[in-house]
């Protein structure tokens, strides 16, 4: 899938421009999470309201990315990416100027529209800017920027809030946003897609309703339980609109998502294994601060350092695994990465009330390395499986699996852990699962990690099957439809 007419000599300039967008979108999420207790005090609002500072951003980004990816394939990725930078930067300034929590939530939606433009198209732009032989390395470096944002966000957020005020966690985006916008305008090539395409408004609308209903169900299910009538109604609505979306896509000339992409089993395997990995990791990220602080008694600063083990390992290994996948192929590397993940999660199922900081690091290091080894070649496989005129959609599909995986992982695994804690403690606790005895929390944590082991084991089985399919294809020729 080499693109014609691209000046590959400017590839690293393009990478730098896209990396700044990835860094901004990633660091913003982690900074705001750190600021939630401060925002609750400053605005005198209930946490249930302040929580929408995060939720509104996540819901907006997830529901818009596929539409943005399709638009990028239709009208060009550069103008949308540059516009996303401008909207995100302007939204950041307005967030910092907000006088009430409701204004802040509204401006977070504006900020998220810009973030959706950047997150949906970043990998597509990088894929076009680099030759096929270097695609894995390029996407690995992009993945490292996500890890850098995750690590830097909490530290920088804590410093800004402590030394200045919460307003500066948004104002800090202004210089980066200005420089990033100028770099996109200067270095990202303007590739003109073929004309005559029409945007599928009905498909975009039905997909939007499907995703918003699913996300709202997952969000509400965390508080009300997944047996709640409202949650079940939202899930049913999501399924109905998914069915309508599929019908629409089969009958329009220029669909939002070309369903022929999903005829390729290897493409599907990469998306599903990526989703499972994000679900597993997000649940882990949710539960570990409670374990480290409530059970082991670490101070918040020490908790921050321990939580950084995984993203640091991901950031180091992602470019290496991407380079290896360029040389040896994507599928053997993804299988190795998922194998390390299974071993890492098996190790974390043995966490106890006596685990030392070294014991924690040794258990979570294989998880960080496994994610880093898996993610870059998996992304490369997805981006390499689609034709050039569908790169925007493929890039946004990967981003949607990440955000959906984060939401589903936090909701499902958080609910599972809480129910297991209640079971161990002999009933529902008035103060919630975190008020249970440490032994009950740790026992439930071990069983939750065993469920994750089963899920990641399924992903490993799928990836191994994909490897066998690819080896068979090499020896006997294609046996399934190609999307290229």
Secondary structure, DSSP 4 states (H G I P E B T S, - for coil): -PPTT--GGGHHHHHHHHHHHHHHHHHHHHHHHHHHHHHHHHHT--HHHHTHHHHHHHHHHHHHHHHHHHHHHHH-HHHHHHHHHHHHHHHHHHHHT-SSHHHHHHHHHHHHHHHHHHHHHHHHHHHHHS-GGGHHHHHHHHHHHHHHHHHHHHHHHHHHHHHS-TTHHHHTHHHHHHHHHHHHHHHS--PPPPS-----HHHHHHHHHHHHHHHHHHHHHHHH-TTSHHHHHHHHHHHHHHHHHHHHHHH-SS-SS-GGGGG-HHHHHHHHHHHHHHHHHHHHHHHHHHIIIIIS---HHHHHHHHHHHHHHHHHHHHHHHHHHHHH-HHHHHHHHHHHHHHHHHHHTT--TT--HHHHHHHHHHHHHHHHHHHHHHHHHHHHTS-GGGHHHHHHHHHHHHHHHHHHHHHHHHHHHHHHHHHHHTS--TT-GGGS-HHHHHHHHHHHHHHHHHHHHHHHHHHHHHHHHHHHHHHH---S----
